[in-house]
Amino acid sequence: MYIRTKTFKNKDGSTRTYLYIVEGKRVNGKVRQRIVANLGRLEKLKEGQLDKLIEGLARFSRRQWIEACARSLEAKWAKDFGPALIFRRLWEDLKLDRILRKLLSGTEISIDVEEAVFAMVLNRLCDPASKLGVSRWKETVYRPEFERLELHHFYRALDFLADHKDEIEVELFERIKDLFSLELDLVFWDTTSAYFEGRGAEGFCEYGYSKDRRPDRVQVILGLLMTREGMPIGHEVFPGATADVETFWAVLKELRGRFRVRRVILVADRGMVSRKILEEIEALGLEYLVGVRMRKLRAMKEVLGRGGRFRKVKGNLRVKEVWHEGRRYLVCFNPEEAERERAAREEVVRKLEEKLKAGGLKGLIGNRGYRRYLKVKGAEVTIDREVLEEEARYDGKYVLETNTELGVEEAALAYRDLWRVERAFREIKSGLELRPIYHWTEKRIRGHIMVCFLAFVLEVVMMRRLKEAGCKGSYREVMRDLERLKAVEVAVDGKKYLVRTELEGRAYEAFRAVGMRVPGRVLEAGEEEGVVERGGSVPENR
């Protein structure tokens, strides 16, 4: 079938043209034409009826319909959409927008510092970059408020954070306490180091004991305060050579003044403190709960050898209390771990015996793992049974020392919760890429670390929200799927629309966790305020 026109002449000399759909058929070897449909006068059809007719017919032809749509459809850009929606909701739930704007109201700053801070925090959560990198990264995120931000706004915002860090932390934690009904009477304090590329701030960035194993770089010391539930309270930054006990004493005064803490117990891992530091802490009238280096403590033989039954605390954890020379120790025991260590040691002994029979003495003595179990007397090398017996005393055990009045179970579980702070440092330094730090003024360094702290607070709150909502996926899984949600600007016949891509994987759970409605699939550009409906239930359609 095909289209054919036929023109007729009127009496007055004018003409009229008709449009036909014609079908050609071969009859008796000759082509015959048959009019299938008279579409009407061409002049009338050109007034708009023909376009509608073609559009309607095109729907029944996939190729033609796609080509017709493509001619009227233009995709302008696609930007990240999901994380900005979710974390902005949490940002406002924590009232960080109000906290910052209230502090800004007392200044002469005219730029939008609150939005600049949010942009830097969101960047830490999604794709950590330098401040120059943030000024480029923001162009890939759909948030109209980011469009007016420039590079110098981010630097100005860092200065503002450094100047108002204490007020922000206090008001933020008051909000967190209200949201999650937290009581603040026991906090965890731990420190780590963060190194610099370059010289850093003179007099502030110093060489010291590097927990990053970068003694060749100047550093600062970062201390983090957390509740037992793993919720960040605040942080402090110290010069790079500051001793741990100095950081604790400094932060204690801040805590009692800013957060009105009734007591603070220093919970620290083995190796962080020495006997001298513990004595200094006691002299200051403070409390501690620390791990003990069992093999270096003179009294350990008496502590481990003291009689008494272990009390089951939780899971595989068993604990008993031992007093020795006026000091309180808690001996913790895990029977499953003890069995693993015993089996591993017996395997080492078995290999030793085989090698001794084979005469491979040189390889044995050069191996530190083997050498500790050997007794060398002249040319004779034997397995040291006394050392094996001594090692067996430590199987599955670790020892705590404390001057607190915490119950045995409470103290043992509190020390086990120290992993929350250690995990926090790993996340801040690796996931949020705290270091290496490139800023070289003290104020900018403090502002940068404050951005990382705020990002960590949002991350922890998001994790808690997901857990409360019964999300079975991990935070990383949800974030990965959420980052696949894009906003696409398209133009249809010159009219702009904002279209979102489909929610994939666990992205929907993020919206449910924070109590947000999923954005509509298509919105006319300029209706951004209606993209997300706050409050109410979250619709099931995706």
C-alpha positions as CSV (number, residue, x, y, z in Angstrom):
1,M,0.0,0.0,0.0
2,Y,1.1,3.5,-0.6
3,I,-0.1,7.1,-0.7
4,R,-1.4,8.8,-3.8
5,T,-2.9,12.2,-4.5
6,K,-5.4,13.1,-7.2
7,T,-6.2,16.7,-8.2
8,F,-9.5,17.8,-9.6
9,K,-10.3,21.1,-11.4
10,N,-13.2,23.2,-10.3
11,K,-15.5,25.2,-12.5
12,D,-13.9,28.4,-11.5
13,G,-10.5,27.1,-12.6
14,S,-9.2,26.4,-9.0
15,T,-8.1,23.0,-8.1
16,R,-8.6,20.6,-5.1
17,T,-6.4,17.7,-4.2
18,Y,-7.4,14.5,-2.3
19,L,-5.2,12.1,-0.5
20,Y,-5.7,8.4,-0.9
21,I,-4.4,5.1,0.5
22,V,-4.0,2.9,-2.5
23,E,-3.4,-0.8,-2.7
24,G,-1.8,-2.4,-5.8
25,K,-2.6,-5.9,-6.9
26,R,-1.6,-8.1,-9.8
27,V,-4.6,-9.4,-11.7
28,N,-4.1,-11.7,-14.7
29,G,-0.6,-10.5,-15.0
30,K,-1.5,-6.8,-14.9
31,V,-1.2,-4.4,-11.9
32,R,-4.6,-3.0,-10.8
33,Q,-5.0,-0.2,-8.2
34,R,-7.7,-0.2,-5.6
35,I,-8.5,2.8,-3.3
36,V,-8.4,1.5,0.2
37,A,-9.3,4.8,1.9
38,N,-10.0,8.4,1.0
39,L,-8.2,10.5,3.6
40,G,-9.8,13.7,2.5
41,R,-8.7,17.0,1.0
42,L,-5.0,17.6,1.3
43,E,-5.5,21.3,2.1
44,K,-7.6,20.5,5.2
45,L,-5.3,17.6,6.3
46,K,-2.3,20.0,6.3
47,E,-4.0,22.1,9.0
48,G,-3.1,19.5,11.6
49,Q,-5.3,16.5,11.0
50,L,-2.6,14.8,8.9
51,D,0.0,15.1,11.7
52,K,-2.4,13.5,14.2
53,L,-3.2,10.8,11.8
54,I,0.4,10.0,11.1
55,E,1.1,10.0,14.9
56,G,-1.7,7.6,15.5
57,L,-0.7,5.3,12.7
58,A,3.0,5.4,13.9
59,R,2.0,3.8,17.2
60,F,1.4,0.5,15.3
61,S,4.9,0.7,13.7
62,R,7.7,0.3,16.3
63,R,10.4,1.6,14.1
64,Q,8.4,4.6,12.9
65,W,7.1,5.4,16.3
66,I,10.6,5.4,17.8
67,E,11.9,7.6,15.1
68,A,8.9,10.0,15.5
69,C,9.5,10.3,19.2
70,A,13.2,10.7,18.8
71,R,12.7,13.7,16.5
72,S,10.7,15.5,19.2
73,L,12.7,14.2,22.2
74,E,16.1,15.5,23.3
75,A,18.0,14.3,26.4
76,K,19.9,17.2,27.9
77,W,21.8,15.6,30.8
78,A,21.8,12.9,33.5
79,K,22.9,13.6,37.0
80,D,23.2,11.8,40.4
81,F,19.9,12.1,42.2
82,G,19.5,9.4,45.0
83,P,22.1,10.2,47.6
84,A,21.4,14.0,47.5
85,L,17.7,13.3,48.3
86,I,18.3,10.9,51.1
87,F,21.1,12.6,52.9
88,R,19.4,16.0,52.6
89,R,16.5,14.5,54.4
90,L,18.7,13.3,57.2
91,W,20.6,16.6,57.2
92,E,17.3,18.4,57.9
93,D,16.1,15.7,60.4
94,L,19.2,16.4,62.4
95,K,18.4,20.2,62.0
96,L,21.9,20.9,60.7
97,D,20.5,23.4,58.2
98,R,18.9,25.3,61.1
99,I,22.0,25.0,63.3
100,L,24.3,26.4,60.7
101,R,21.9,29.2,59.6
102,K,21.4,30.3,63.2
103,L,25.1,30.6,63.7
104,L,25.4,32.4,60.4
105,S,22.8,34.9,61.4
106,G,25.3,36.5,63.8
107,T,27.9,37.1,61.1
108,E,28.3,39.3,58.0
109,I,28.9,36.3,55.7
110,S,26.7,36.6,52.6
111,I,27.5,33.4,50.8
112,D,25.4,30.2,51.4
113,V,27.8,28.5,53.9
114,E,25.1,26.0,54.9
115,E,24.7,24.7,51.3
116,A,28.5,24.7,50.8
117,V,29.0,22.6,53.9
118,F,26.3,20.1,52.8
119,A,27.9,19.8,49.4
120,M,31.3,19.0,51.0
121,V,29.7,16.5,53.4
122,L,27.7,14.8,50.6
123,N,30.9,14.6,48.5
124,R,32.6,12.7,51.4
125,L,29.8,10.2,51.5
126,C,29.7,9.6,47.8
127,D,33.0,10.4,46.0
128,P,35.6,12.0,48.3
129,A,37.6,14.7,46.5
130,S,39.6,17.8,47.2
131,K,37.8,21.1,47.6
132,L,38.7,21.8,43.9
133,G,37.4,18.4,43.1
134,V,34.1,19.2,45.0
135,S,33.6,22.3,42.8
136,R,33.7,20.0,39.8
137,W,31.9,17.1,41.3
138,K,28.8,19.2,42.2
139,E,28.1,19.6,38.5
140,T,27.4,15.9,38.3
141,V,24.7,16.0,41.1
142,Y,21.1,17.2,40.6
143,R,20.6,19.8,43.3
144,P,19.8,23.2,41.9
145,E,21.2,24.9,45.1
146,F,24.7,23.6,44.2
147,E,24.7,25.7,41.0
148,R,25.5,28.9,42.7
149,L,28.4,27.5,44.7
150,E,32.0,28.4,43.7
151,L,35.4,27.2,44.9
152,H,36.0,30.0,47.3
153,H,32.7,29.3,49.0
154,F,34.0,25.9,50.1
155,Y,37.2,27.4,51.6
156,R,35.1,30.0,53.4
157,A,32.8,27.3,54.7
158,L,35.8,25.4,56.1
159,D,36.9,28.5,58.1
160,F,33.3,28.8,59.4
161,L,33.2,25.2,60.6
162,A,36.6,25.6,62.4
163,D,35.3,28.7,64.2
164,H,32.0,27.2,65.3
165,K,32.9,23.5,65.7
166,D,32.0,23.3,69.4
167,E,28.6,24.9,69.1
168,I,27.7,22.7,66.1
169,E,28.7,19.5,68.0
170,V,26.7,20.4,71.1
171,E,23.5,21.3,69.3
172,L,23.8,18.4,66.9
173,F,24.2,15.9,69.7
174,E,21.3,17.4,71.6
175,R,19.2,16.7,68.5
176,I,20.6,13.1,68.2
177,K,19.7,12.4,71.9
178,D,16.1,13.5,71.2
179,L,15.8,11.4,68.0
180,F,17.3,8.2,69.5
181,S,16.6,8.7,73.3
182,L,20.3,8.4,74.2
183,E,21.7,8.9,77.7
184,L,25.2,10.3,77.9
185,D,27.0,9.0,81.0
186,L,29.5,6.6,79.5
187,V,31.6,7.5,76.5
188,F,34.4,6.0,74.6
189,W,37.5,7.9,73.7
190,D,40.3,6.8,71.4
191,T,42.8,8.5,69.2
192,T,44.5,8.0,65.8
193,S,46.8,10.0,63.6
194,A,46.3,11.6,60.2
195,Y,49.3,12.4,58.1
196,F,49.9,15.2,55.5
197,E,51.3,15.4,52.0
198,G,53.4,18.5,52.2
199,R,54.5,20.6,55.2
200,G,51.1,21.1,56.9
201,A,50.6,23.9,59.4
202,E,53.8,24.8,61.1
203,G,53.6,24.3,64.9
204,F,50.5,22.2,64.6
205,C,51.4,19.4,62.2
206,E,54.3,17.6,63.8
207,Y,56.3,14.4,63.6
208,G,55.1,11.8,66.2
209,Y,54.1,8.2,66.7
210,S,52.2,7.4,63.5
211,K,49.3,5.0,63.7
212,D,49.2,5.2,59.9
213,R,52.8,3.8,59.8
214,R,54.0,6.9,58.1
215,P,56.7,8.3,60.4
216,D,58.1,10.2,57.4
217,R,55.1,12.5,57.3
218,V,54.0,15.3,59.7
219,Q,50.6,14.6,61.3
220,V,47.9,15.6,63.7
221,I,46.2,13.6,66.3
222,L,42.5,13.0,66.0
223,G,40.4,12.0,69.0
224,L,36.9,10.7,68.7
225,L,34.1,10.5,71.3
226,M,31.4,7.9,70.9
227,T,28.5,6.5,72.8
228,R,28.3,2.8,73.6
229,E,25.8,2.5,70.8
230,G,28.4,3.7,68.3
231,M,26.9,7.2,67.9
232,P,29.6,10.0,67.4
233,I,29.5,12.7,70.0
234,G,32.3,15.0,69.1
235,H,36.0,15.1,68.1
236,E,39.1,16.9,69.0
237,V,42.3,17.7,66.9
238,F,45.7,18.0,68.6
239,P,49.2,18.7,67.4
240,G,51.0,15.6,65.9
241,A,53.3,14.9,68.9
242,T,50.5,15.0,71.6
243,A,50.6,12.1,74.0
244,D,47.4,10.0,74.5
245,V,47.0,10.9,78.2
246,E,47.2,14.6,77.3
247,T,44.4,14.3,74.8
248,F,42.2,12.6,77.3
249,W,42.8,15.2,80.0
250,A,42.1,18.0,77.5
251,V,38.9,16.4,76.2
252,L,37.6,15.6,79.7
253,K,37.4,19.3,80.6
254,E,35.6,20.0,77.3
255,L,33.1,17.1,77.9
256,R,32.1,18.3,81.4
257,G,31.6,21.8,80.2
258,R,30.0,21.3,76.8
259,F,28.1,18.0,77.1
260,R,27.5,17.9,80.8
261,V,28.9,14.4,81.1
262,R,28.6,12.9,84.6
263,R,31.5,10.5,84.1
264,V,33.9,9.5,81.4
265,I,35.7,6.2,81.3
266,L,38.7,5.8,79.1
267,V,38.3,2.6,77.2
268,A,41.6,1.8,75.4
269,D,43.1,-1.2,73.6
270,R,46.3,-3.0,74.6
271,G,49.4,-1.1,73.8
272,M,47.7,2.4,73.9
273,V,48.6,3.0,77.5
274,S,51.5,2.3,79.8
275,R,51.7,1.9,83.6
276,K,52.9,5.5,83.8
277,I,49.9,6.7,81.9
278,L,47.5,4.8,84.1
279,E,49.1,6.2,87.2
280,E,48.7,9.7,85.7
281,I,45.1,9.1,84.9
282,E,44.5,7.8,88.5
283,A,46.3,10.8,89.9
284,L,43.8,13.0,88.0
285,G,40.9,11.2,89.6
286,L,39.8,9.7,86.3
287,E,38.6,6.2,85.4
288,Y,39.8,3.7,82.8
289,L,39.1,0.3,81.3
290,V,42.1,-0.9,79.3
291,G,43.5,-4.1,77.8
292,V,46.7,-5.5,79.3
293,R,49.8,-6.8,77.5
294,M,49.6,-10.2,79.2
295,R,53.1,-11.4,78.4
296,K,54.7,-8.2,79.7
297,L,52.9,-7.8,83.0
298,R,54.9,-9.2,85.9
299,A,51.8,-10.1,87.9
300,M,50.2,-12.0,85.0
301,K,51.2,-15.5,86.3
302,E,49.4,-14.8,89.6
303,V,46.4,-13.2,87.8
304,L,45.8,-16.0,85.4
305,G,46.6,-18.6,88.0
306,R,44.1,-17.3,90.6
307,G,41.2,-19.7,91.3
308,G,37.6,-19.0,90.7
309,R,34.9,-19.8,88.2
310,F,34.3,-18.0,85.0
311,R,30.9,-16.3,84.6
312,K,29.2,-16.6,81.2
313,V,28.5,-13.1,79.9
314,K,27.3,-13.2,76.4
315,G,27.8,-15.7,73.5
316,N,31.3,-17.3,74.0
317,L,32.5,-14.7,76.4
318,R,33.4,-15.8,79.9
319,V,34.7,-13.5,82.6
320,K,36.1,-13.7,86.2
321,E,37.2,-10.9,88.5
322,V,40.7,-11.0,90.1
323,W,42.2,-8.6,92.6
324,H,46.0,-8.5,92.9
325,E,48.0,-6.0,94.8
326,G,45.1,-3.6,95.1
327,R,44.4,-3.6,91.3
328,R,41.3,-4.9,89.7
329,Y,41.6,-7.3,86.7
330,L,39.0,-9.0,84.6
331,V,40.2,-12.2,82.9
332,C,38.1,-12.8,79.8
333,F,38.0,-16.2,78.2
334,N,36.6,-17.6,74.9
335,P,36.6,-21.4,74.8
336,E,36.2,-21.6,71.1
337,E,39.1,-19.3,70.5
338,A,41.2,-21.3,73.0
339,E,40.6,-24.4,71.0
340,R,41.6,-22.7,67.8
341,E,44.8,-21.4,69.3
342,R,45.6,-24.8,70.9
343,A,45.1,-26.6,67.5
344,A,47.2,-24.0,65.7
345,R,50.1,-24.4,68.2
346,E,49.9,-28.2,68.0
347,E,50.2,-28.0,64.2
348,V,53.3,-25.8,64.6
349,V,54.8,-28.4,67.0
350,R,54.0,-31.3,64.6
351,K,55.9,-29.5,61.8
352,L,58.8,-28.7,64.2
353,E,59.1,-32.4,65.0
354,E,59.1,-33.3,61.4
355,K,61.8,-30.7,60.5
356,L,64.0,-31.7,63.5
357,K,63.9,-35.3,62.3
358,A,64.9,-34.1,58.8
359,G,67.7,-32.0,60.2
360,G,66.6,-28.6,58.9
361,L,67.9,-26.7,61.8
362,K,69.0,-23.5,60.0
363,G,65.5,-22.9,58.6
364,L,63.9,-23.4,62.0
365,I,66.1,-21.0,63.9
366,G,65.7,-18.3,61.3
367,N,61.9,-18.5,61.5
368,R,60.5,-16.4,64.4
369,G,57.3,-18.4,64.5
370,Y,59.3,-21.6,65.1
371,R,62.2,-20.2,67.1
372,R,60.0,-19.2,70.1
373,Y,59.3,-22.9,70.7
374,L,62.9,-24.1,70.4
375,K,65.6,-24.7,73.0
376,V,69.1,-24.4,71.7
377,K,72.0,-25.9,73.7
378,G,75.2,-26.0,71.8
379,A,74.6,-28.0,68.7
380,E,71.5,-29.6,70.1
381,V,68.1,-28.2,69.3
382,T,64.9,-29.5,71.0
383,I,61.3,-28.4,71.5
384,D,61.0,-26.3,74.6
385,R,58.1,-27.9,76.5
386,E,58.1,-25.3,79.3
387,V,57.4,-22.5,76.7
388,L,54.6,-24.6,75.2
389,E,53.1,-25.1,78.7
390,E,53.4,-21.3,79.4
391,E,51.8,-20.4,76.0
392,A,48.8,-22.7,76.8
393,R,48.0,-20.5,79.8
394,Y,47.0,-17.7,77.4
395,D,44.8,-19.7,75.0
396,G,41.5,-17.8,74.4
397,K,42.2,-15.3,77.0
398,Y,42.7,-11.5,77.3
399,V,42.9,-9.5,80.5
400,L,41.5,-6.1,81.3
401,E,42.5,-3.7,84.1
402,T,40.1,-1.1,85.5
403,N,39.7,1.3,88.4
404,T,35.9,1.6,87.7
405,E,33.0,0.2,89.7
406,L,31.4,-1.2,86.6
407,G,30.0,-4.7,87.1
408,V,32.0,-7.6,85.7
409,E,29.6,-8.1,82.8
410,E,29.2,-4.4,82.0
411,A,32.9,-3.8,82.0
412,A,33.6,-6.8,79.7
413,L,31.0,-5.8,77.2
414,A,32.0,-2.2,77.3
415,Y,35.6,-3.1,76.3
416,R,34.3,-5.4,73.6
417,D,32.3,-2.4,72.2
418,L,35.6,-0.6,71.7
419,W,35.5,-2.0,68.2
420,R,32.9,0.7,67.3
421,V,35.5,3.5,67.8
422,E,38.1,1.5,65.9
423,R,35.7,0.9,63.0
424,A,34.8,4.6,63.1
425,F,38.4,5.5,62.6
426,R,38.8,3.1,59.7
427,E,35.7,4.5,58.1
428,I,36.7,8.1,58.5
429,K,40.3,7.5,57.3
430,S,39.5,5.1,54.5
431,G,35.8,5.3,53.4
432,L,35.5,9.0,53.9
433,E,39.2,9.5,53.0
434,L,40.2,11.8,55.8
435,R,43.9,11.5,54.9
436,P,46.3,12.3,53.4
437,I,45.4,15.9,54.1
438,Y,46.6,18.7,51.7
439,H,45.5,21.8,53.6
440,W,48.3,23.9,55.1
441,T,46.6,26.2,57.6
442,E,45.4,25.1,61.0
443,K,41.9,26.5,60.5
444,R,41.4,24.7,57.1
445,I,42.7,21.5,58.6
446,R,40.2,21.7,61.4
447,G,37.5,22.6,59.0
448,H,38.3,19.6,56.8
449,I,38.2,17.2,59.7
450,M,34.9,18.7,60.8
451,V,33.5,17.9,57.3
452,C,34.6,14.3,57.7
453,F,33.1,14.1,61.2
454,L,29.7,15.4,60.0
455,A,29.7,12.9,57.1
456,F,30.4,10.1,59.6
457,V,27.5,11.3,61.7
458,L,25.2,11.1,58.7
459,E,26.5,7.7,57.8
460,V,25.9,6.3,61.3
461,V,22.4,7.8,61.4
462,M,21.6,6.3,58.0
463,M,22.8,2.9,59.2
464,R,20.7,3.1,62.2
465,R,17.6,4.1,60.2
466,L,18.1,1.2,57.8
467,K,18.4,-1.2,60.8
468,E,15.3,0.2,62.4
469,A,13.4,-0.2,59.1
470,G,14.4,-3.9,58.9
471,C,16.6,-3.5,55.9
472,K,18.4,-6.8,55.2
473,G,21.0,-5.4,53.0
474,S,24.2,-3.6,54.1
475,Y,24.7,0.1,54.1
476,R,27.2,-0.3,51.2
477,E,24.7,-2.3,49.2
478,V,22.0,0.3,49.7
479,M,24.3,3.1,48.8
480,R,25.5,1.4,45.6
481,D,21.9,1.0,44.4
482,L,21.0,4.5,45.5
483,E,23.8,6.0,43.4
484,R,22.2,4.4,40.3
485,L,19.2,6.6,40.7
486,K,19.6,9.5,38.2
487,A,17.7,12.6,37.3
488,V,17.5,13.2,33.5
489,E,16.5,16.4,31.9
490,V,14.7,15.9,28.6
491,A,13.0,18.3,26.2
492,V,9.9,17.2,24.4
493,D,8.8,19.5,21.6
494,G,10.8,22.2,23.3
495,K,9.2,21.7,26.7
496,K,11.6,20.6,29.5
497,Y,10.9,17.7,31.8
498,L,12.7,16.1,34.7
499,V,12.7,12.3,34.5
500,R,14.1,9.9,37.1
501,T,15.5,6.5,36.3
502,E,13.9,3.4,37.9
503,L,14.8,2.4,41.4
504,E,17.0,-0.7,41.4
505,G,18.1,-3.2,44.0
506,R,17.8,-1.9,47.5
507,A,17.5,1.8,46.6
508,Y,13.8,1.8,47.6
509,E,14.8,0.7,51.2
510,A,16.7,4.0,51.6
511,F,13.5,6.0,51.0
512,R,11.5,3.8,53.3
513,A,14.1,4.1,56.1
514,V,14.1,7.9,56.1
515,G,10.3,8.2,55.6
516,M,10.4,9.8,52.1
517,R,8.1,9.3,49.2
518,V,9.8,8.1,46.0
519,P,10.0,10.9,43.5
520,G,7.5,10.9,40.6
521,R,8.8,9.5,37.4
522,V,8.2,12.6,35.3
523,L,7.9,16.2,36.4
524,E,7.9,19.4,34.4
525,A,11.1,21.3,35.0
526,G,10.7,24.0,37.5
527,E,8.6,21.8,39.8
528,E,11.6,20.6,41.9
529,E,9.7,21.5,45.1
530,G,7.3,18.8,44.3
531,V,9.9,16.2,43.4
532,V,9.7,14.6,46.9
533,E,6.6,14.7,49.1
534,R,7.7,14.7,52.7
535,G,5.9,12.8,55.5
536,G,3.3,10.1,55.2
537,S,3.8,6.6,54.0
538,V,6.0,5.6,51.2
539,P,4.1,4.3,48.1
540,E,5.0,0.7,47.0
541,N,5.3,1.5,43.3
542,R,8.8,2.1,42.1
